[in-house]
Amino acid sequence: MLVLLLPTGLVFASQDAVPGDRTYPIKRGLENVIVKASSVHPTTRAFFKSDMSKRRYKEAVVLVKRGDTGSQSSLIELVTQTEAAAEDISQIKDPKVKQELVENLSKQIVEYKAGLNKLETVKIEPQVVPVAQPATLPVTQPDPQGAQPVQAAPQPVQQAEPPA
């Protein structure tokens, strides 16, 4: 019983892990074992790959909400995992099962898009230190007679607009 206690604890501890967490490699390793065990039947493999796509979506959402720099690679992993699920579904011979899995994956993709669009509207931007007043820099203008440059009145510095 003690022999199984540690692995079971790791499974539970890693189930909500996201990229960057210490237990994330454990989670991915367990997922790979499940996919290999389910690879005997294409329908089961497609089901698990579709479920893994959901997991990648949830991870990406967590990372985007955190403002984590790993969110971009997590979004790429989401696309890759969803494509792998679609590929496995395309190999299913039973048209009824295939259609059901296609519809489920299509619904998931619509949910992913809506969820990610919602996150996009909740502007998640890096912390910026606000500037109370525009800074001013002295500007020199050449003397029309060709003499030394004359000190002109300070001009406001143009503030760049933050990227959209």
Accessible surface in RSA format (square Angstrom, percent):
REM  Atomic radii and reference values for relative SASA: ProtOr
REM  Chains: A
REM  Algorithm: Lee & Richards
REM  Probe-radius: 1.40
REM  Slices: 20
REM RES _ NUM      All-atoms   Total-Side   Main-Chain    Non-polar    All polar
REM                ABS   REL    ABS   REL    ABS   REL    ABS   REL    ABS   REL
RES MET A   1   198.83 103.0 152.47 100.9  46.36 110.4 121.73 103.5  77.10 102.1
RES LEU A   2   146.06  81.3 133.91  95.8  12.15  30.5 134.23  94.3  11.83  31.8
RES VAL A   3   126.41  83.2 114.15 103.3  12.26  29.5 122.11 106.1   4.30  11.7
RES LEU A   4   123.67  68.9 123.47  88.3   0.20   0.5 123.59  86.8   0.08   0.2
RES LEU A   5   110.57  61.6 106.11  75.9   4.46  11.2 109.07  76.6   1.50   4.0
RES LEU A   6   126.75  70.6 122.09  87.3   4.66  11.7 126.39  88.8   0.36   1.0
RES PRO A   7    64.13  46.7  60.96  55.6   3.18  11.6  63.46  52.4   0.68   4.2
RES THR A   8    62.91  44.7  59.37  60.2   3.54   8.4  42.72  57.4  20.19  30.5
RES GLY A   9    37.48  46.2   0.00   N/A  37.48  46.2  33.72  92.5   3.76   8.4
RES LEU A  10    67.33  37.5  66.68  47.7   0.64   1.6  66.76  46.9   0.57   1.5
RES VAL A  11    60.85  40.0  60.56  54.8   0.29   0.7  60.56  52.6   0.29   0.8
RES PHE A  12   139.77  69.9 125.63  77.8  14.14  36.8 125.85  76.3  13.92  39.8
RES ALA A  13    64.64  59.4  34.37  53.0  30.27  68.9  46.67  65.7  17.97  47.6
RES SER A  14     1.20   1.0   1.20   1.6   0.00   0.0   0.00   0.0   1.20   1.7
RES GLN A  15    95.63  53.5  84.63  61.9  10.99  26.2  22.35  47.6  73.27  55.6
RES ASP A  16   121.20  84.9 100.94 100.5  20.26  47.9  39.07  92.0  82.13  81.9
RES ALA A  17     3.61   3.3   0.22   0.3   3.40   7.7   3.17   4.5   0.45   1.2
RES VAL A  18     5.35   3.5   5.35   4.8   0.00   0.0   5.35   4.6   0.00   0.0
RES PRO A  19    37.18  27.1  31.98  29.2   5.20  18.9  33.03  27.3   4.15  25.8
RES GLY A  20    82.43 101.7   0.00   N/A  82.43 101.7  41.42 113.7  41.01  91.9
RES ASP A  21    48.52  34.0  38.01  37.8  10.51  24.9  15.17  35.7  33.34  33.3
RES ARG A  22   231.32  97.1 203.51 103.7  27.81  66.2  83.87 114.6 147.45  89.4
RES THR A  23    34.41  24.5  34.05  34.5   0.37   0.9  28.05  37.7   6.36   9.6
RES TYR A  24    26.14  12.2  26.14  14.9   0.00   0.0  24.45  18.4   1.68   2.1
RES PRO A  25    91.72  66.8  77.72  70.8  14.00  50.9  83.60  69.0   8.12  50.5
RES ILE A  26    56.56  32.2  49.25  36.7   7.31  17.6  55.88  40.2   0.68   1.8
RES LYS A  27    12.26   6.0  10.56   6.5   1.70   4.0   4.24   3.8   8.02   8.5
RES ARG A  28    56.16  23.6  56.16  28.6   0.00   0.0  20.02  27.4  36.14  21.9
RES GLY A  29    32.24  39.8   0.00   N/A  32.24  39.8  30.65  84.1   1.59   3.6
RES LEU A  30    63.15  35.2  62.06  44.4   1.08   2.7  62.09  43.6   1.06   2.8
RES GLU A  31     7.38   4.2   6.14   4.6   1.23   2.9   7.23  14.0   0.15   0.1
RES ASN A  32    70.69  48.7  70.11  67.8   0.58   1.4  15.76  37.9  54.92  53.1
RES VAL A  33    96.60  63.6  94.33  85.4   2.27   5.5  95.78  83.2   0.82   2.2
RES ILE A  34    77.85  44.3  75.59  56.3   2.26   5.5  77.36  55.7   0.49   1.3
RES VAL A  35    17.99  11.8  17.99  16.3   0.00   0.0  17.99  15.6   0.00   0.0
RES LYS A  36   156.62  76.4 142.19  87.2  14.43  34.4  87.11  78.4  69.51  74.0
RES ALA A  37    73.75  67.8  47.11  72.7  26.63  60.6  59.54  83.8  14.21  37.6
RES SER A  38    11.29   9.5   3.20   4.3   8.10  18.7  10.88  23.2   0.41   0.6
RES SER A  39    44.70  37.8  33.00  44.0  11.69  26.9  25.61  54.5  19.09  26.7
RES VAL A  40   137.47  90.5 106.79  96.7  30.67  73.9 114.92  99.8  22.55  61.2
RES HIS A  41   101.31  55.4 101.23  70.4   0.08   0.2  70.31  72.5  30.99  36.1
RES PRO A  42    47.45  34.6  47.39  43.2   0.07   0.2  47.45  39.2   0.00   0.0
RES THR A  43    37.75  26.9  37.75  38.3   0.00   0.0  30.90  41.5   6.86  10.4
RES THR A  44    53.90  38.3  50.24  50.9   3.66   8.7  30.92  41.5  22.98  34.7
RES ARG A  45    43.53  18.3  43.53  22.2   0.00   0.0  11.95  16.3  31.59  19.1
RES ALA A  46     0.00   0.0   0.00   0.0   0.00   0.0   0.00   0.0   0.00   0.0
RES PHE A  47   115.72  57.9 115.44  71.5   0.29   0.8 115.44  70.0   0.29   0.8
RES PHE A  48    59.61  29.8  59.55  36.9   0.06   0.2  59.55  36.1   0.06   0.2
RES LYS A  49    39.40  19.2  39.40  24.2   0.00   0.0  11.30  10.2  28.10  29.9
RES SER A  50     9.84   8.3   9.84  13.1   0.00   0.0   4.29   9.1   5.56   7.8
RES ASP A  51    45.60  31.9  43.63  43.4   1.97   4.7   6.70  15.8  38.90  38.8
RES MET A  52    12.95   6.7  12.95   8.6   0.00   0.0  11.86  10.1   1.09   1.4
RES SER A  53     0.00   0.0   0.00   0.0   0.00   0.0   0.00   0.0   0.00   0.0
RES LYS A  54    90.72  44.3  90.45  55.5   0.27   0.7  35.55  32.0  55.18  58.8
RES ARG A  55    82.90  34.8  81.52  41.6   1.38   3.3  17.70  24.2  65.20  39.5
RES ARG A  56     1.18   0.5   1.18   0.6   0.00   0.0   1.18   1.6   0.00   0.0
RES TYR A  57    38.42  17.9  38.42  21.9   0.00   0.0  26.19  19.7  12.23  15.1
RES LYS A  58   133.30  65.0 130.58  80.1   2.72   6.5  79.61  71.7  53.69  57.2
RES GLU A  59     4.51   2.6   3.69   2.8   0.82   1.9   3.30   6.4   1.21   1.0
RES ALA A  60     0.00   0.0   0.00   0.0   0.00   0.0   0.00   0.0   0.00   0.0
RES VAL A  61    23.49  15.5  23.49  21.3   0.00   0.0  23.49  20.4   0.00   0.0
RES VAL A  62    58.25  38.3  56.19  50.9   2.06   5.0  57.81  50.2   0.44   1.2
RES LEU A  63     0.58   0.3   0.58   0.4   0.00   0.0   0.58   0.4   0.00   0.0
RES VAL A  64    29.32  19.3  27.26  24.7   2.06   5.0  28.82  25.0   0.49   1.3
RES LYS A  65   134.71  65.7 110.35  67.7  24.36  58.0  59.00  53.1  75.70  80.6
RES ARG A  66   140.20  58.9 100.13  51.0  40.08  95.4  51.80  70.8  88.41  53.6
RES GLY A  67    47.79  58.9   0.00   N/A  47.79  58.9  20.54  56.4  27.25  61.0
RES ASP A  68    49.52  34.7  37.45  37.3  12.07  28.5  11.39  26.8  38.12  38.0
RES THR A  69   136.58  97.1 110.53 112.1  26.05  62.1  89.34 120.0  47.24  71.4
RES GLY A  70    23.74  29.3   0.00   N/A  23.74  29.3  23.49  64.5   0.25   0.6
RES SER A  71    20.52  17.3  20.52  27.4   0.00   0.0   0.00   0.0  20.52  28.7
RES GLN A  72   117.63  65.8 117.32  85.7   0.31   0.7  48.08 102.3  69.55  52.8
RES SER A  73    71.24  60.2  64.75  86.4   6.48  14.9  47.85 101.9  23.39  32.8
RES SER A  74     4.80   4.1   1.63   2.2   3.17   7.3   3.20   6.8   1.61   2.2
RES LEU A  75    46.06  25.6  45.61  32.6   0.45   1.1  45.88  32.2   0.18   0.5
RES ILE A  76   102.38  58.3 100.56  74.9   1.82   4.4 102.36  73.7   0.02   0.1
RES GLU A  77    53.25  30.6  52.39  39.6   0.85   2.0  13.19  25.5  40.06  32.7
RES LEU A  78     8.72   4.9   8.72   6.2   0.00   0.0   8.72   6.1   0.00   0.0
RES VAL A  79    84.02  55.3  81.76  74.0   2.26   5.4  83.95  72.9   0.07   0.2
RES THR A  80    70.74  50.3  69.37  70.3   1.38   3.3  52.89  71.0  17.85  27.0
RES GLN A  81    12.14   6.8  11.15   8.1   0.99   2.4   1.01   2.2  11.13   8.4
RES THR A  82    13.85   9.8  13.85  14.0   0.00   0.0  13.24  17.8   0.60   0.9
RES GLU A  83   111.86  64.2 104.41  79.0   7.46  17.8  44.96  87.0  66.90  54.6
RES ALA A  84    31.93  29.4  23.55  36.3   8.38  19.1  30.91  43.5   1.02   2.7
RES ALA A  85     0.00   0.0   0.00   0.0   0.00   0.0   0.00   0.0   0.00   0.0
RES ALA A  86    46.23  42.5  39.79  61.4   6.44  14.6  41.58  58.5   4.65  12.3
RES GLU A  87    96.75  55.5  92.90  70.3   3.85   9.2  38.72  74.9  58.03  47.4
RES ASP A  88    11.39   8.0  11.37  11.3   0.01   0.0   0.07   0.2  11.31  11.3
RES ILE A  89     3.47   2.0   3.47   2.6   0.00   0.0   3.47   2.5   0.00   0.0
RES SER A  90    59.77  50.5  44.04  58.8  15.73  36.2  39.01  83.1  20.76  29.1
RES GLN A  91    84.02  47.0  72.80  53.2  11.22  26.7  33.77  71.9  50.25  38.1
RES ILE A  92     7.20   4.1   3.04   2.3   4.16  10.0   3.61   2.6   3.59   9.7
RES LYS A  93   185.75  90.6 161.51  99.1  24.24  57.7 117.34 105.6  68.41  72.9
RES ASP A  94    69.14  48.4  61.50  61.2   7.64  18.1  28.07  66.1  41.07  41.0
RES PRO A  95   103.90  75.7  97.21  88.6   6.69  24.3 100.00  82.6   3.91  24.3
RES LYS A  96   169.08  82.5 159.97  98.2   9.11  21.7 109.99  99.0  59.08  62.9
RES VAL A  97    44.72  29.4  44.58  40.4   0.14   0.3  44.72  38.9   0.00   0.0
RES LYS A  98    67.94  33.1  67.94  41.7   0.00   0.0  30.92  27.8  37.02  39.4
RES GLN A  99    96.44  53.9  95.28  69.6   1.16   2.8  38.39  81.7  58.05  44.0
RES GLU A 100   103.54  59.4 100.57  76.1   2.98   7.1  30.66  59.3  72.88  59.5
RES LEU A 101    18.02  10.0  17.22  12.3   0.80   2.0  17.22  12.1   0.80   2.1
RES VAL A 102    62.87  41.4  61.16  55.4   1.72   4.1  62.54  54.3   0.33   0.9
RES GLU A 103    82.75  47.5  79.73  60.3   3.02   7.2  26.02  50.3  56.73  46.3
RES ASN A 104    61.97  42.7  60.07  58.0   1.90   4.6  14.43  34.7  47.54  45.9
RES LEU A 105     9.02   5.0   8.99   6.4   0.03   0.1   8.99   6.3   0.03   0.1
RES SER A 106    53.60  45.3  50.07  66.8   3.54   8.1  30.77  65.5  22.84  32.0
RES LYS A 107   132.10  64.4 128.35  78.8   3.75   8.9  80.26  72.2  51.83  55.2
RES GLN A 108    10.89   6.1  10.86   7.9   0.03   0.1   7.64  16.3   3.25   2.5
RES ILE A 109    81.02  46.1  80.73  60.1   0.29   0.7  80.73  58.1   0.29   0.8
RES VAL A 110   103.50  68.1 101.11  91.5   2.39   5.8 102.83  89.3   0.68   1.8
RES GLU A 111   111.36  63.9 104.10  78.8   7.26  17.3  40.23  77.8  71.13  58.1
RES TYR A 112    14.78   6.9  14.78   8.4   0.00   0.0  14.78  11.1   0.00   0.0
RES LYS A 113   139.71  68.2 134.16  82.3   5.55  13.2  82.34  74.1  57.38  61.1
RES ALA A 114    57.63  53.0  47.56  73.4  10.07  22.9  54.15  76.3   3.48   9.2
RES GLY A 115    18.04  22.2   0.00   N/A  18.04  22.2  14.95  41.0   3.09   6.9
RES LEU A 116    47.38  26.4  42.30  30.3   5.08  12.8  42.68  30.0   4.70  12.7
RES ASN A 117    70.97  48.9  70.18  67.8   0.79   1.9  22.79  54.9  48.18  46.6
RES LYS A 118   144.71  70.6 139.19  85.4   5.53  13.2  86.57  77.9  58.14  61.9
RES LEU A 119    19.18  10.7  17.09  12.2   2.09   5.3  17.34  12.2   1.84   5.0
RES GLU A 120   135.44  77.8 115.46  87.3  19.99  47.6  44.55  86.2  90.89  74.2
RES THR A 121   108.24  77.0  78.66  79.7  29.58  70.5  75.67 101.6  32.56  49.2
RES VAL A 122    93.73  61.7  87.25  79.0   6.49  15.6  93.73  81.4   0.00   0.0
RES LYS A 123   137.59  67.1 109.57  67.2  28.02  66.7  81.98  73.8  55.62  59.2
RES ILE A 124    68.37  38.9  36.58  27.3  31.79  76.6  39.89  28.7  28.48  77.3
RES GLU A 125    83.17  47.7  62.10  47.0  21.06  50.2  30.62  59.2  52.54  42.9
RES PRO A 126   113.52  82.7  96.07  87.6  17.45  63.4 108.72  89.8   4.81  29.9
RES GLN A 127   179.46 100.4 149.45 109.2  30.00  71.4  66.88 142.4 112.58  85.4
RES VAL A 128   111.88  73.6  86.88  78.7  25.00  60.2  91.08  79.1  20.80  56.4
RES VAL A 129   129.42  85.2 117.92 106.8  11.50  27.7 119.91 104.2   9.51  25.8
RES PRO A 130   118.47  86.3  96.59  88.1  21.88  79.5 104.29  86.1  14.19  88.2
RES VAL A 131    97.00  63.8  66.37  60.1  30.63  73.8  69.89  60.7  27.11  73.5
RES ALA A 132   107.82  99.1  62.31  96.2  45.51 103.5  74.78 105.3  33.04  87.5
RES GLN A 133   139.88  78.2 130.27  95.2   9.61  22.9  34.23  72.9 105.65  80.1
RES PRO A 134    79.91  58.2  67.27  61.3  12.64  45.9  68.36  56.4  11.55  71.8
RES ALA A 135    54.95  50.5  45.69  70.5   9.26  21.1  54.95  77.4   0.00   0.0
RES THR A 136    79.43  56.5  58.76  59.6  20.66  49.2  31.28  42.0  48.15  72.8
RES LEU A 137   106.99  59.6 106.96  76.5   0.03   0.1 106.96  75.1   0.03   0.1
RES PRO A 138    86.75  63.2  68.43  62.4  18.32  66.6  68.43  56.5  18.32 113.9
RES VAL A 139    57.17  37.6  54.12  49.0   3.05   7.4  57.17  49.7   0.00   0.0
RES THR A 140    83.39  59.3  63.64  64.5  19.75  47.1  33.88  45.5  49.51  74.8
RES GLN A 141   101.15  56.6 100.69  73.6   0.46   1.1  22.95  48.9  78.20  59.3
RES PRO A 142   113.26  82.5 100.39  91.5  12.87  46.8 100.85  83.3  12.41  77.1
RES ASP A 143    34.20  24.0  28.21  28.1   5.99  14.2   1.36   3.2  32.84  32.8
RES PRO A 144   129.30  94.2  86.71  79.0  42.59 154.8 100.01  82.6  29.29 182.1
RES GLN A 145   158.72  88.8 123.96  90.6  34.76  82.8  45.66  97.2 113.05  85.7
RES GLY A 146    69.31  85.5   0.00   N/A  69.31  85.5  37.76 103.6  31.55  70.7
RES ALA A 147    65.10  59.9  39.68  61.2  25.42  57.8  53.62  75.5  11.48  30.4
RES GLN A 148   145.88  81.6 139.74 102.1   6.13  14.6  59.01 125.6  86.86  65.9
RES PRO A 149    82.54  60.2  62.44  56.9  20.09  73.0  62.70  51.8  19.84 123.3
RES VAL A 150    83.85  55.2  79.95  72.4   3.90   9.4  83.73  72.8   0.12   0.3
RES GLN A 151   116.61  65.2  91.15  66.6  25.46  60.6  54.65 116.3  61.96  47.0
RES ALA A 152    23.56  21.7  10.17  15.7  13.39  30.5  18.97  26.7   4.58  12.1
RES ALA A 153    68.14  62.7  54.25  83.7  13.89  31.6  60.66  85.4   7.48  19.8
RES PRO A 154    83.16  60.6  68.38  62.3  14.78  53.7  68.38  56.5  14.78  91.9
RES GLN A 155    88.17  49.3  86.20  63.0   1.97   4.7  26.91  57.3  61.26  46.5
RES PRO A 156    80.49  58.7  70.24  64.0  10.25  37.3  70.24  58.0  10.25  63.7
RES VAL A 157    53.43  35.2  44.54  40.3   8.88  21.4  49.85  43.3   3.58   9.7
RES GLN A 158   161.69  90.4 140.99 103.0  20.70  49.3  62.81 133.7  98.89  75.0
RES GLN A 159   101.17  56.6  80.65  58.9  20.52  48.9  46.01  97.9  55.16  41.8
RES ALA A 160    98.47  90.5  65.11 100.5  33.36  75.9  75.91 106.9  22.57  59.8
RES GLU A 161   152.34  87.5 131.23  99.3  21.11  50.3  60.14 116.3  92.20  75.3
RES PRO A 162    90.28  65.8  71.44  65.1  18.85  68.5  77.77  64.2  12.51  77.8
RES PRO A 163   125.76  91.7 103.29  94.2  22.47  81.7 113.81  94.0  11.96  74.3
RES ALA A 164   134.93 124.1  68.03 105.0  66.90 152.2  90.30 127.2  44.63 118.2
END  Absolute sums over single chains surface
CHAIN  1 A    12257.2      10457.7       1799.4       8037.0       4220.2
END  Absolute sums over all chains
TOTAL         12257.2      10457.7       1799.4       8037.0       4220.2
